Amino acid sequence: MMRSIAVFCGSNEGYTEVYREAAFELGQILTERNIQVVYGGAKVGLMGALADGVLQSGGRITGVIPSFLKTKEVAHEGLTELITVGTMHDRKIKMHELCNGVITMPGGWGTMDEMFEMLTWGQLGLHSKPVGLLNVNGYFDALKAFCDNMVMEGFLNEYVNAMMLTSPSVSDLLQQMETYVAPEAPKWITRQTT
């Protein structure tokens, strides 16, 4: 049961209004499903749209922001809770501790870093939480193709690639997350391969 979802998304809005609308709608839908949201704590970009969607729907949202970003990303003042941490790594750890699953929306390097760290932790068996990509406007199509190429070239196991759940639909993505079962992680690197 998804009681709390961490959402990773951009501090920018992108060039197309569809991204902002999708972030706001995600906040609304998670609230309608009584799912608490954990996110990066900013009031700008997709992060701000997500928070506004939650708050305007009467939901609960916790922001986690490093102290040095409080002014740069402009911390959202209307949140249910705002947690200040020391570093970017502390932010990821705290968001991980507070959630049952992760949804990644469009964003830049910071967003991708957060998503790939959660996927890596899952690959290593450090958690069994679902990690989903909300593929707004085909944003993650090239990333999915790149990951498929990692499998084809022998740098990523197929079962690991399948851990990255993807859909353009919030409802479909949440359904995938609800039914997700983490794979038994066989050892990828063995004595024979080293």
HELIX and SHEET records of a PDB file:
HELIX    1   1 GLU A   17  GLU A   32  1                                  16    
HELIX    2   2 GLY A   45  GLN A   56  1                                  12    
HELIX    3   3 SER A   67  LEU A   69  5                                   3    
HELIX    4   4 MET A   88  GLU A   97  1                                  10    
HELIX    5   5 TRP A  109  GLN A  123  1                                  15    
HELIX    6   6 VAL A  136  GLY A  138  5                                   3    
HELIX    7   7 ASP A  141  MET A  152  1                                  12    
HELIX    8   8 GLU A  158  ASN A  161  1                                   4    
HELIX    9   9 VAL A  170  GLU A  178  1                                   9    
HELIX   10  10 ARG A  191  THR A  193  5                                   3    
SHEET    1   A 7 GLU A  81  VAL A  85  0                                        
SHEET    2   A 7 ILE A  61  PRO A  66  1                                        
SHEET    3   A 7 GLN A  36  TYR A  39  1                                        
SHEET    4   A 7 SER A   4  PHE A   8  1                                        
SHEET    5   A 7 GLY A 101  THR A 104  1                                        
SHEET    6   A 7 VAL A 131  LEU A 134  1                                        
SHEET    7   A 7 MET A 164  SER A 167  1                                        
END                                                                             
